[in-house]
Amino acid sequence: MSDHRVAFLLYDGVTLLDFAGPAEVFKEANRFGAGYRMVLLSPDGADVTSSLGVRIAVDGAVTAEPAAGTFLVVGADSYPRARVPAALAEAARIPASTAGRVASICTGAFVLAAAGLLDGKRATTHWQVAHELATRCPACRVEPDAIYVRDGRTYTSAGVTAGIDLALALVEEDHGPALARDVARALVVYMQRAGGQSQFSAPLRGAPPRSPAVRTITDRVTANPDGDHSLGELAKHLNVSTRHLTRLFHDELATTPARYVENIRFDLARALLDQGHNATQAATLAGFPSYESMRRVFARKLSISPAAYQRRFGTARR
C-alpha cells in the first residue's frame, strides 16, 4: 500500500494533545495495515515548543514538502486571544492548496479562517471560542455543538480530544469502519461519541437583566426552581400581562420565560447529577414535573440521557 502523507502544521505554543492525539490514531492505524506517513512542519522549518514547554522537532518548512494527502493544522490557546500572524496564515494556505484534504484541530480553525480556507464553509471549534470564530469569520457558518464538521474536503474539529474523533473519522473514510474500530478499541476510545459539545460546556451564565421587572422574575426562579413558574403565575407576580412579560424576556434575554425556567432547572439538574443524586432525585429537586420531562430536555440539549450524562461526568473514580 502506498503511503498517505499526513502533514501537521506546528508552531510555537501549540497544544500538545491537539497534535499527539490524532498522531496516535494514525500511528495505531498503521499497526492494522494503514499506510500513513506523518510529517511535522513549521512555517519556517524551525523546531517548535508546545504550550507545555515540550520541544518538538519538525521535519521541515511547509514550502519544502510535497503535497500531503491530509494536511492538519493544530490548535493553540494563542490565537483565539490574538490575531493569527500573516506568516502563519500563509503557512497554512500554501500546503492546503495542494492537499487532498485539509483539517484543523480545536482552535486550529482560527488559522484556517485567517487563511481564507473556511470562507463559505461550515466549521466548528472549541465551544468556548465558537462565538469568536463566528465573529472573525463571518463568511463561514460555525456549528458550536458539533464534535467535528466536514464540508467538502475541509474538516474542522472541536476542542482538544475531539481531534481523536476526527482522526478516527478520517481513518474510517480511508480504510473502512472495521479498521477504524480496531484503532478505537486499541486506544480505548469511543468509535463515535454520543452527543455534541454541549455536554462538556459550562452551565448557563450571563449578565443579570437590566430591567428590574425581569430581574425580579429571574431571581425568583433561581431562588426556587421547583416553584410554580408557569407564564401566568410569573405575570401575576409582576401584575403584568403574559404578553408583556414575554416581550420583556425576549428584549432582555432573547428567550421566553418558559425556556428560561427550563434552562435554570436543567443547569441545577446537571449539578445535582454531578454531586451524585440519581436521575429521579435530580428531576424532583430541580423542579421538573417528572423524570420524563427532564429526560426530554437532556435529549434535546445534549443528545444523551441524564443517566448517560452522569456516567460520563459524575466522577472520575471507578
ZICORBEL-V883924 format. One record per helix or strand. SS is the DSSP state (h for helix, s for strand). FROM is the first residue (numbers start at 0). LEN is the number of residues. Records with the same first field share a line. If there is no record, write none. Layout:
BEGIN
SS: FROM-LEN + FROM-LEN
END
This chain:
BEGIN
s: 3-7 + 13-1 + 35-7 + 47-2 + 54-2 + 59-2 + 69-4 + 75-1 + 100-4 + 121-2 + 140-2 + 147-4 + 153-4
h: 15-16 + 61-3 + 77-4 + 85-11 + 107-7 + 126-10 + 161-14 + 176-11 + 196-4 + 211-12 + 230-8 + 241-12 + 256-18 + 278-8 + 290-12 + 305-8
END
